[in-house]
């Protein structure tokens, strides 16, 4: 049964938003809504204009008989800043300092509201990159990787520290862990997880010494995969002179009061430019 145009516009919009980065043919929409391709094209033009005016994202239309559309979600930089500032307000001036300069983040990473913010903002930095997969290390970074991968509409891979029989043969590397007093540890990934030439975005929840990020980079080199970028939710470099390189962060520790056990957070390097 044919539906009204107003209803078709709602359904089209919902479908595009819930299927980001997918190229959908006009034929599919025409059959789905029992409407002429010319009508669907007009609907897409309306949606495209609205998406751009509201800074929701970009709707790419592909002309021709076999054409279609693809929705690329985008978030304005100022909106990203507001969202991350709200997250900072949530965690500022609370007792989050842990031994070794680490920060308690479990409540944030277990909250769907804040995970959506983290996923959206990180994903928006790599919309124009050809990302094939998101990679993180078990276990604290899993929620972050899943959120980012969801917005980029790509799979995510989990690097482990302990071998599992169900993973089959693995590739492993040693890395220096700041979490264990500069002790050398091992991380590994199933050989079936990545193909040579895969474009990978590495994400993690926290960085102090940068050992985990460097370990994942070394692991990608073993697979001959391409590291497109690295992103971290929170960094604490207070008191450190050897800053890790080549990664972006949403939030940075600005100041620590050891006596009061309080921390002040600020916008991270992602907002420097």
C-alpha positions as protocol buffer text, in pm:
chain_id: "A"
residue {
  index: 1
  type: UNK
  ca { x: 0 y: 0 z: 0 }
}
residue {
  index: 2
  type: UNK
  ca { x: 132 y: 342 z: -95 }
}
residue {
  index: 3
  type: UNK
  ca { x: 193 y: 585 z: 188 }
}
residue {
  index: 4
  type: UNK
  ca { x: 166 y: 961 z: 210 }
}
residue {
  index: 5
  type: UNK
  ca { x: 468 y: 1168 z: 119 }
}
residue {
  index: 6
  type: UNK
  ca { x: 497 y: 1307 z: 472 }
}
residue {
  index: 7
  type: UNK
  ca { x: 515 y: 953 z: 607 }
}
residue {
  index: 8
  type: UNK
  ca { x: 763 y: 854 z: 337 }
}
residue {
  index: 9
  type: UNK
  ca { x: 990 y: 1143 z: 433 }
}
residue {
  index: 10
  type: UNK
  ca { x: 991 y: 1030 z: 795 }
}
residue {
  index: 11
  type: UNK
  ca { x: 1065 y: 669 z: 700 }
}
residue {
  index: 12
  type: UNK
  ca { x: 1338 y: 775 z: 456 }
}
residue {
  index: 13
  type: UNK
  ca { x: 1505 y: 995 z: 714 }
}
residue {
  index: 14
  type: UNK
  ca { x: 1495 y: 723 z: 978 }
}
residue {
  index: 15
  type: UNK
  ca { x: 1639 y: 465 z: 739 }
}
residue {
  index: 16
  type: UNK
  ca { x: 1927 y: 689 z: 632 }
}
residue {
  index: 17
  type: UNK
  ca { x: 2019 y: 784 z: 988 }
}
residue {
  index: 18
  type: UNK
  ca { x: 2016 y: 422 z: 1105 }
}
residue {
  index: 19
  type: UNK
  ca { x: 2222 y: 302 z: 806 }
}
residue {
  index: 20
  type: UNK
  ca { x: 2515 y: 547 z: 791 }
}
residue {
  index: 21
  type: UNK
  ca { x: 2776 y: 513 z: 515 }
}
residue {
  index: 22
  type: UNK
  ca { x: 2567 y: 257 z: 324 }
}
residue {
  index: 23
  type: UNK
  ca { x: 2494 y: 330 z: -42 }
}
residue {
  index: 24
  type: UNK
  ca { x: 2125 y: 258 z: -92 }
}
residue {
  index: 25
  type: UNK
  ca { x: 1984 y: 243 z: -444 }
}
residue {
  index: 26
  type: UNK
  ca { x: 1684 y: 441 z: -562 }
}
residue {
  index: 27
  type: UNK
  ca { x: 1534 y: 112 z: -674 }
}
residue {
  index: 28
  type: UNK
  ca { x: 1536 y: -15 z: -317 }
}
residue {
  index: 29
  type: UNK
  ca { x: 1359 y: 296 z: -188 }
}
residue {
  index: 30
  type: UNK
  ca { x: 1117 y: 293 z: -480 }
}
residue {
  index: 31
  type: UNK
  ca { x: 1017 y: -68 z: -411 }
}
residue {
  index: 32
  type: UNK
  ca { x: 1009 y: -17 z: -35 }
}
residue {
  index: 33
  type: UNK
  ca { x: 773 y: 280 z: -52 }
}
residue {
  index: 34
  type: UNK
  ca { x: 597 y: 192 z: -378 }
}
residue {
  index: 35
  type: UNK
  ca { x: 686 y: 529 z: -525 }
}
residue {
  index: 36
  type: UNK
  ca { x: 838 y: 648 z: -851 }
}
residue {
  index: 37
  type: UNK
  ca { x: 1215 y: 705 z: -851 }
}
residue {
  index: 38
  type: UNK
  ca { x: 1155 y: 1067 z: -944 }
}
residue {
  index: 39
  type: UNK
  ca { x: 945 y: 1110 z: -628 }
}
residue {
  index: 40
  type: UNK
  ca { x: 1212 y: 943 z: -416 }
}
residue {
  index: 41
  type: UNK
  ca { x: 1475 y: 1173 z: -569 }
}
residue {
  index: 42
  type: UNK
  ca { x: 1268 y: 1477 z: -475 }
}
residue {
  index: 43
  type: UNK
  ca { x: 1232 y: 1342 z: -120 }
}
residue {
  index: 44
  type: UNK
  ca { x: 1606 y: 1291 z: -91 }
}
residue {
  index: 45
  type: UNK
  ca { x: 1669 y: 1647 z: -208 }
}
residue {
  index: 46
  type: UNK
  ca { x: 1444 y: 1778 z: 69 }
}
residue {
  index: 47
  type: UNK
  ca { x: 1617 y: 1562 z: 331 }
}
residue {
  index: 48
  type: UNK
  ca { x: 1961 y: 1660 z: 203 }
}
residue {
  index: 49
  type: UNK
  ca { x: 1884 y: 2030 z: 236 }
}
residue {
  index: 50
  type: UNK
  ca { x: 1747 y: 1982 z: 586 }
}
residue {
  index: 51
  type: UNK
  ca { x: 2042 y: 1771 z: 701 }
}
residue {
  index: 52
  type: UNK
  ca { x: 2284 y: 2039 z: 584 }
}
residue {
  index: 53
  type: UNK
  ca { x: 2091 y: 2330 z: 738 }
}
residue {
  index: 54
  type: UNK
  ca { x: 2070 y: 2153 z: 1074 }
}
residue {
  index: 55
  type: UNK
  ca { x: 2432 y: 2029 z: 1051 }
}
residue {
  index: 56
  type: UNK
  ca { x: 2313 y: 1672 z: 1102 }
}
residue {
  index: 57
  type: UNK
  ca { x: 2534 y: 1536 z: 829 }
}
residue {
  index: 58
  type: UNK
  ca { x: 2587 y: 1508 z: 457 }
}
residue {
  index: 59
  type: UNK
  ca { x: 2357 y: 1318 z: 223 }
}
residue {
  index: 60
  type: UNK
  ca { x: 2545 y: 1216 z: -89 }
}
residue {
  index: 61
  type: UNK
  ca { x: 2324 y: 1145 z: -389 }
}
residue {
  index: 62
  type: UNK
  ca { x: 2445 y: 937 z: -681 }
}
residue {
  index: 63
  type: UNK
  ca { x: 2279 y: 1032 z: -1012 }
}
residue {
  index: 64
  type: UNK
  ca { x: 2170 y: 797 z: -1287 }
}
residue {
  index: 65
  type: UNK
  ca { x: 1933 y: 505 z: -1327 }
}
residue {
  index: 66
  type: UNK
  ca { x: 2137 y: 295 z: -1088 }
}
residue {
  index: 67
  type: UNK
  ca { x: 2198 y: 586 z: -851 }
}
residue {
  index: 68
  type: UNK
  ca { x: 2121 y: 606 z: -484 }
}
residue {
  index: 69
  type: UNK
  ca { x: 2209 y: 786 z: -164 }
}
residue {
  index: 70
  type: UNK
  ca { x: 2451 y: 762 z: 126 }
}
residue {
  index: 71
  type: UNK
  ca { x: 2422 y: 940 z: 461 }
}
residue {
  index: 72
  type: UNK
  ca { x: 2743 y: 1056 z: 630 }
}
residue {
  index: 73
  type: UNK
  ca { x: 2668 y: 1177 z: 984 }
}
residue {
  index: 74
  type: UNK
  ca { x: 2853 y: 1491 z: 1090 }
}
residue {
  index: 75
  type: UNK
  ca { x: 2863 y: 1692 z: 1407 }
}
residue {
  index: 76
  type: UNK
  ca { x: 2964 y: 2059 z: 1405 }
}
residue {
  index: 77
  type: UNK
  ca { x: 3287 y: 2129 z: 1595 }
}
residue {
  index: 78
  type: UNK
  ca { x: 3110 y: 2367 z: 1828 }
}
residue {
  index: 79
  type: UNK
  ca { x: 2852 y: 2100 z: 1910 }
}
residue {
  index: 80
  type: UNK
  ca { x: 3128 y: 1850 z: 1978 }
}
residue {
  index: 81
  type: UNK
  ca { x: 3291 y: 2095 z: 2217 }
}
residue {
  index: 82
  type: UNK
  ca { x: 2965 y: 2150 z: 2404 }
}
residue {
  index: 83
  type: UNK
  ca { x: 2907 y: 1776 z: 2438 }
}
residue {
  index: 84
  type: UNK
  ca { x: 3258 y: 1707 z: 2570 }
}
residue {
  index: 85
  type: UNK
  ca { x: 3239 y: 2007 z: 2803 }
}
residue {
  index: 86
  type: UNK
  ca { x: 2919 y: 1858 z: 2949 }
}
residue {
  index: 87
  type: UNK
  ca { x: 3115 y: 1537 z: 3007 }
}
residue {
  index: 88
  type: UNK
  ca { x: 3393 y: 1734 z: 3177 }
}
residue {
  index: 89
  type: UNK
  ca { x: 3137 y: 1903 z: 3402 }
}
residue {
  index: 90
  type: UNK
  ca { x: 3015 y: 1556 z: 3497 }
}
residue {
  index: 91
  type: UNK
  ca { x: 3357 y: 1433 z: 3607 }
}
residue {
  index: 92
  type: UNK
  ca { x: 3525 y: 1754 z: 3730 }
}
residue {
  index: 93
  type: UNK
  ca { x: 3611 y: 1796 z: 4097 }
}
residue {
  index: 94
  type: UNK
  ca { x: 3522 y: 1442 z: 4192 }
}
residue {
  index: 95
  type: UNK
  ca { x: 3740 y: 1185 z: 4363 }
}
residue {
  index: 96
  type: UNK
  ca { x: 3870 y: 998 z: 4060 }
}
residue {
  index: 97
  type: UNK
  ca { x: 4243 y: 989 z: 4127 }
}
residue {
  index: 98
  type: UNK
  ca { x: 4384 y: 637 z: 4152 }
}
residue {
  index: 99
  type: UNK
  ca { x: 4736 y: 521 z: 4246 }
}
residue {
  index: 100
  type: UNK
  ca { x: 4994 y: 577 z: 3973 }
}
residue {
  index: 101
  type: UNK
  ca { x: 4816 y: 877 z: 3824 }
}
residue {
  index: 102
  type: UNK
  ca { x: 4531 y: 673 z: 3679 }
}
residue {
  index: 103
  type: UNK
  ca { x: 4174 y: 800 z: 3662 }
}
residue {
  index: 104
  type: UNK
  ca { x: 3854 y: 621 z: 3759 }
}
residue {
  index: 105
  type: UNK
  ca { x: 3630 y: 613 z: 3448 }
}
residue {
  index: 106
  type: UNK
  ca { x: 3423 y: 297 z: 3490 }
}
residue {
  index: 107
  type: UNK
  ca { x: 3102 y: 486 z: 3570 }
}
residue {
  index: 108
  type: UNK
  ca { x: 3141 y: 701 z: 3257 }
}
residue {
  index: 109
  type: UNK
  ca { x: 3224 y: 407 z: 3029 }
}
residue {
  index: 110
  type: UNK
  ca { x: 2926 y: 218 z: 3169 }
}
residue {
  index: 111
  type: UNK
  ca { x: 2681 y: 499 z: 3096 }
}
residue {
  index: 112
  type: UNK
  ca { x: 2517 y: 480 z: 2749 }
}
residue {
  index: 113
  type: UNK
  ca { x: 2464 y: 858 z: 2743 }
}
residue {
  index: 114
  type: UNK
  ca { x: 2834 y: 936 z: 2776 }
}
residue {
  index: 115
  type: UNK
  ca { x: 2941 y: 649 z: 2554 }
}
residue {
  index: 116
  type: UNK
  ca { x: 2728 y: 798 z: 2277 }
}
residue {
  index: 117
  type: UNK
  ca { x: 2902 y: 1133 z: 2323 }
}
residue {
  index: 118
  type: UNK
  ca { x: 3246 y: 970 z: 2314 }
}
residue {
  index: 119
  type: UNK
  ca { x: 3160 y: 758 z: 2011 }
}
residue {
  index: 120
  type: UNK
  ca { x: 3012 y: 1046 z: 1812 }
}
residue {
  index: 121
  type: UNK
  ca { x: 3297 y: 1288 z: 1877 }
}
residue {
  index: 122
  type: UNK
  ca { x: 3578 y: 1043 z: 1804 }
}
residue {
  index: 123
  type: UNK
  ca { x: 3402 y: 905 z: 1495 }
}
residue {
  index: 124
  type: UNK
  ca { x: 3354 y: 1257 z: 1358 }
}
residue {
  index: 125
  type: UNK
  ca { x: 3730 y: 1307 z: 1341 }
}
residue {
  index: 126
  type: UNK
  ca { x: 3766 y: 1019 z: 1095 }
}
residue {
  index: 127
  type: UNK
  ca { x: 3459 y: 1048 z: 872 }
}
residue {
  index: 128
  type: UNK
  ca { x: 3674 y: 1140 z: 572 }
}
residue {
  index: 129
  type: UNK
  ca { x: 3921 y: 859 z: 636 }
}
residue {
  index: 130
  type: UNK
  ca { x: 3880 y: 515 z: 486 }
}
residue {
  index: 131
  type: UNK
  ca { x: 3847 y: 324 z: 815 }
}
residue {
  index: 132
  type: UNK
  ca { x: 3798 y: -53 z: 783 }
}
residue {
  index: 133
  type: UNK
  ca { x: 3797 y: -140 z: 1152 }
}
residue {
  index: 134
  type: UNK
  ca { x: 3840 y: 0 z: 1503 }
}
residue {
  index: 135
  type: UNK
  ca { x: 4084 y: -168 z: 1739 }
}
residue {
  index: 136
  type: UNK
  ca { x: 4130 y: -156 z: 2116 }
}
residue {
  index: 137
  type: UNK
  ca { x: 4279 y: -363 z: 2395 }
}
residue {
  index: 138
  type: UNK
  ca { x: 4075 y: -562 z: 2646 }
}
residue {
  index: 139
  type: UNK
  ca { x: 3902 y: -480 z: 2862 }
}
residue {
  index: 140
  type: UNK
  ca { x: 3859 y: -115 z: 2948 }
}
residue {
  index: 141
  type: UNK
  ca { x: 3860 y: 11 z: 2590 }
}
residue {
  index: 142
  type: UNK
  ca { x: 3596 y: -227 z: 2456 }
}
residue {
  index: 143
  type: UNK
  ca { x: 3296 y: -3 z: 2526 }
}
residue {
  index: 144
  type: UNK
  ca { x: 3471 y: 293 z: 2360 }
}
residue {
  index: 145
  type: UNK
  ca { x: 3566 y: 90 z: 2052 }
}
residue {
  index: 146
  type: UNK
  ca { x: 3214 y: -47 z: 2016 }
}
residue {
  index: 147
  type: UNK
  ca { x: 3062 y: 302 z: 2033 }
}
residue {
  index: 148
  type: UNK
  ca { x: 3306 y: 450 z: 1778 }
}
residue {
  index: 149
  type: UNK
  ca { x: 3269 y: 151 z: 1545 }
}
residue {
  index: 150
  type: UNK
  ca { x: 2890 y: 182 z: 1563 }
}
residue {
  index: 151
  type: UNK
  ca { x: 2896 y: 542 z: 1437 }
}
residue {
  index: 152
  type: UNK
  ca { x: 3148 y: 459 z: 1165 }
}
residue {
  index: 153
  type: UNK
  ca { x: 2949 y: 146 z: 1077 }
}
residue {
  index: 154
  type: UNK
  ca { x: 3259 y: -74 z: 1079 }
}
residue {
  index: 155
  type: UNK
  ca { x: 3360 y: -380 z: 1286 }
}
residue {
  index: 156
  type: UNK
  ca { x: 3591 y: -357 z: 1587 }
}
residue {
  index: 157
  type: UNK
  ca { x: 3874 y: -583 z: 1701 }
}
residue {
  index: 158
  type: UNK
  ca { x: 3982 y: -658 z: 2056 }
}
residue {
  index: 159
  type: UNK
  ca { x: 4348 y: -715 z: 2140 }
}
residue {
  index: 160
  type: UNK
  ca { x: 4395 y: -945 z: 2438 }
}
residue {
  index: 161
  type: UNK
  ca { x: 4672 y: -1009 z: 2687 }
}
residue {
  index: 162
  type: UNK
  ca { x: 4587 y: -1373 z: 2745 }
}
residue {
  index: 163
  type: UNK
  ca { x: 4558 y: -1635 z: 2468 }
}
residue {
  index: 164
  type: UNK
  ca { x: 4223 y: -1802 z: 2409 }
}
residue {
  index: 165
  type: UNK
  ca { x: 4172 y: -2140 z: 2245 }
}
residue {
  index: 166
  type: UNK
  ca { x: 3875 y: -2006 z: 2051 }
}
residue {
  index: 167
  type: UNK
  ca { x: 4097 y: -1747 z: 1877 }
}
residue {
  index: 168
  type: UNK
  ca { x: 4317 y: -2003 z: 1702 }
}
residue {
  index: 169
  type: UNK
  ca { x: 4674 y: -1899 z: 1617 }
}
residue {
  index: 170
  type: UNK
  ca { x: 4771 y: -1548 z: 1723 }
}
residue {
  index: 171
  type: UNK
  ca { x: 5030 y: -1278 z: 1658 }
}
residue {
  index: 172
  type: UNK
  ca { x: 5185 y: -1125 z: 1971 }
}
residue {
  index: 173
  type: UNK
  ca { x: 5415 y: -835 z: 2059 }
}
residue {
  index: 174
  type: UNK
  ca { x: 5584 y: -722 z: 2379 }
}
residue {
  index: 175
  type: UNK
  ca { x: 5534 y: -369 z: 2508 }
}
residue {
  index: 176
  type: UNK
  ca { x: 5629 y: -163 z: 2811 }
}
residue {
  index: 177
  type: UNK
  ca { x: 5332 y: -113 z: 3042 }
}
residue {
  index: 178
  type: UNK
  ca { x: 5322 y: 204 z: 3253 }
}
residue {
  index: 179
  type: UNK
  ca { x: 5046 y: 42 z: 3456 }
}
residue {
  index: 180
  type: UNK
  ca { x: 5287 y: -212 z: 3598 }
}
residue {
  index: 181
  type: UNK
  ca { x: 5590 y: 0 z: 3676 }
}
residue {
  index: 182
  type: UNK
  ca { x: 5755 y: -23 z: 3335 }
}
residue {
  index: 183
  type: UNK
  ca { x: 5720 y: -399 z: 3320 }
}
residue {
  index: 184
  type: UNK
  ca { x: 5728 y: -567 z: 2981 }
}
residue {
  index: 185
  type: UNK
  ca { x: 5394 y: -727 z: 2897 }
}
residue {
  index: 186
  type: UNK
  ca { x: 5244 y: -903 z: 2596 }
}
residue {
  index: 187
  type: UNK
  ca { x: 4941 y: -836 z: 2378 }
}
residue {
  index: 188
  type: UNK
  ca { x: 4811 y: -1049 z: 2096 }
}
residue {
  index: 189
  type: UNK
  ca { x: 4552 y: -1072 z: 1823 }
}
residue {
  index: 190
  type: UNK
  ca { x: 4414 y: -1362 z: 1624 }
}
residue {
  index: 191
  type: UNK
  ca { x: 4578 y: -1405 z: 1283 }
}
residue {
  index: 192
  type: UNK
  ca { x: 4231 y: -1413 z: 1126 }
}
residue {
  index: 193
  type: UNK
  ca { x: 4136 y: -1072 z: 1267 }
}
residue {
  index: 194
  type: UNK
  ca { x: 4315 y: -846 z: 1021 }
}
residue {
  index: 195
  type: UNK
  ca { x: 4412 y: -872 z: 658 }
}
residue {
  index: 196
  type: UNK
  ca { x: 4720 y: -706 z: 516 }
}
residue {
  index: 197
  type: UNK
  ca { x: 4647 y: -347 z: 418 }
}
residue {
  index: 198
  type: UNK
  ca { x: 4351 y: -304 z: 655 }
}
residue {
  index: 199
  type: UNK
  ca { x: 4296 y: 58 z: 761 }
}
residue {
  index: 200
  type: UNK
  ca { x: 4268 y: 69 z: 1139 }
}
residue {
  index: 201
  type: UNK
  ca { x: 4164 y: 331 z: 1393 }
}
residue {
  index: 202
  type: UNK
  ca { x: 4309 y: 260 z: 1739 }
}
residue {
  index: 203
  type: UNK
  ca { x: 4112 y: 380 z: 2044 }
}
residue {
  index: 204
  type: UNK
  ca { x: 4158 y: 352 z: 2418 }
}
residue {
  index: 205
  type: UNK
  ca { x: 3994 y: 491 z: 2729 }
}
residue {
  index: 206
  type: UNK
  ca { x: 4300 y: 632 z: 2907 }
}
residue {
  index: 207
  type: UNK
  ca { x: 4665 y: 716 z: 2844 }
}
residue {
  index: 208
  type: UNK
  ca { x: 4941 y: 781 z: 3095 }
}
residue {
  index: 209
  type: UNK
  ca { x: 5266 y: 649 z: 2954 }
}
residue {
  index: 210
  type: UNK
  ca { x: 5147 y: 559 z: 2605 }
}
residue {
  index: 211
  type: UNK
  ca { x: 5271 y: 200 z: 2629 }
}
residue {
  index: 212
  type: UNK
  ca { x: 4941 y: 39 z: 2532 }
}
residue {
  index: 213
  type: UNK
  ca { x: 4896 y: 261 z: 2226 }
}
residue {
  index: 214
  type: UNK
  ca { x: 5253 y: 191 z: 2114 }
}
residue {
  index: 215
  type: UNK
  ca { x: 5195 y: -181 z: 2166 }
}
residue {
  index: 216
  type: UNK
  ca { x: 4891 y: -177 z: 1938 }
}
residue {
  index: 217
  type: UNK
  ca { x: 5088 y: 15 z: 1676 }
}
residue {
  index: 218
  type: UNK
  ca { x: 5360 y: -251 z: 1686 }
}
residue {
  index: 219
  type: UNK
  ca { x: 5097 y: -521 z: 1653 }
}
residue {
  index: 220
  type: UNK
  ca { x: 4950 y: -353 z: 1345 }
}
residue {
  index: 221
  type: UNK
  ca { x: 5296 y: -345 z: 1190 }
}
residue {
  index: 222
  type: UNK
  ca { x: 5318 y: -723 z: 1231 }
}
residue {
  index: 223
  type: UNK
  ca { x: 4993 y: -757 z: 1034 }
}
residue {
  index: 224
  type: UNK
  ca { x: 5113 y: -502 z: 776 }
}
residue {
  index: 225
  type: UNK
  ca { x: 4796 y: -306 z: 849 }
}
residue {
  index: 226
  type: UNK
  ca { x: 4765 y: 71 z: 813 }
}
residue {
  index: 227
  type: UNK
  ca { x: 4731 y: 284 z: 1126 }
}
residue {
  index: 228
  type: UNK
  ca { x: 4499 y: 570 z: 1027 }
}
residue {
  index: 229
  type: UNK
  ca { x: 4483 y: 734 z: 1368 }
}
residue {
  index: 230
  type: UNK
  ca { x: 4478 y: 691 z: 1745 }
}
residue {
  index: 231
  type: UNK
  ca { x: 4222 y: 844 z: 1982 }
}
residue {
  index: 232
  type: UNK
  ca { x: 4197 y: 837 z: 2361 }
}
residue {
  index: 233
  type: UNK
  ca { x: 3916 y: 950 z: 2589 }
}
residue {
  index: 234
  type: UNK
  ca { x: 4126 y: 1088 z: 2879 }
}
residue {
  index: 235
  type: UNK
  ca { x: 4499 y: 1159 z: 2912 }
}
residue {
  index: 236
  type: UNK
  ca { x: 4695 y: 1239 z: 3226 }
}
residue {
  index: 237
  type: UNK
  ca { x: 5037 y: 1384 z: 3147 }
}
residue {
  index: 238
  type: UNK
  ca { x: 5068 y: 1596 z: 3462 }
}
residue {
  index: 239
  type: UNK
  ca { x: 5426 y: 1571 z: 3583 }
}
residue {
  index: 240
  type: UNK
  ca { x: 5546 y: 1394 z: 3268 }
}
residue {
  index: 241
  type: UNK
  ca { x: 5800 y: 1545 z: 3032 }
}
residue {
  index: 242
  type: UNK
  ca { x: 5802 y: 1266 z: 2772 }
}
residue {
  index: 243
  type: UNK
  ca { x: 5461 y: 1315 z: 2611 }
}
residue {
  index: 244
  type: UNK
  ca { x: 5347 y: 1030 z: 2386 }
}
residue {
  index: 245
  type: UNK
  ca { x: 5300 y: 1135 z: 2025 }
}
residue {
  index: 246
  type: UNK
  ca { x: 5056 y: 1102 z: 1740 }
}
residue {
  index: 247
  type: UNK
  ca { x: 4720 y: 1059 z: 1908 }
}
residue {
  index: 248
  type: UNK
  ca { x: 4412 y: 1270 z: 1977 }
}
residue {
  index: 249
  type: UNK
  ca { x: 4237 y: 1300 z: 2308 }
}
residue {
  index: 250
  type: UNK
  ca { x: 3893 y: 1425 z: 2412 }
}
residue {
  index: 251
  type: UNK
  ca { x: 3984 y: 1526 z: 2767 }
}
residue {
  index: 252
  type: UNK
  ca { x: 4310 y: 1615 z: 2942 }
}
residue {
  index: 253
  type: UNK
  ca { x: 4392 y: 1637 z: 3310 }
}
residue {
  index: 254
  type: UNK
  ca { x: 4469 y: 2005 z: 3370 }
}
residue {
  index: 255
  type: UNK
  ca { x: 4555 y: 1998 z: 3739 }
}
residue {
  index: 256
  type: UNK
  ca { x: 4577 y: 1754 z: 4028 }
}
residue {
  index: 257
  type: UNK
  ca { x: 4548 y: 1842 z: 4397 }
}
residue {
  index: 258
  type: UNK
  ca { x: 4713 y: 1551 z: 4577 }
}
residue {
  index: 259
  type: UNK
  ca { x: 4607 y: 1673 z: 4922 }
}
residue {
  index: 260
  type: UNK
  ca { x: 4240 y: 1715 z: 4834 }
}
residue {
  index: 261
  type: UNK
  ca { x: 4252 y: 1421 z: 4589 }
}
residue {
  index: 262
  type: UNK
  ca { x: 4071 y: 1628 z: 4330 }
}
residue {
  index: 263
  type: UNK
  ca { x: 4132 y: 1666 z: 3958 }
}
residue {
  index: 264
  type: UNK
  ca { x: 4046 y: 1939 z: 3712 }
}
residue {
  index: 265
  type: UNK
  ca { x: 3984 y: 1836 z: 3353 }
}
residue {
  index: 266
  type: UNK
  ca { x: 3999 y: 2038 z: 3031 }
}
residue {
  index: 267
  type: UNK
  ca { x: 3925 y: 1990 z: 2661 }
}
residue {
  index: 268
  type: UNK
  ca { x: 4183 y: 1765 z: 2497 }
}
residue {
  index: 269
  type: UNK
  ca { x: 4405 y: 1801 z: 2193 }
}
residue {
  index: 270
  type: UNK
  ca { x: 4119 y: 1721 z: 1959 }
}
residue {
  index: 271
  type: UNK
  ca { x: 3996 y: 2077 z: 2013 }
}
residue {
  index: 272
  type: UNK
  ca { x: 4333 y: 2251 z: 1979 }
}
residue {
  index: 273
  type: UNK
  ca { x: 4279 y: 2351 z: 1616 }
}
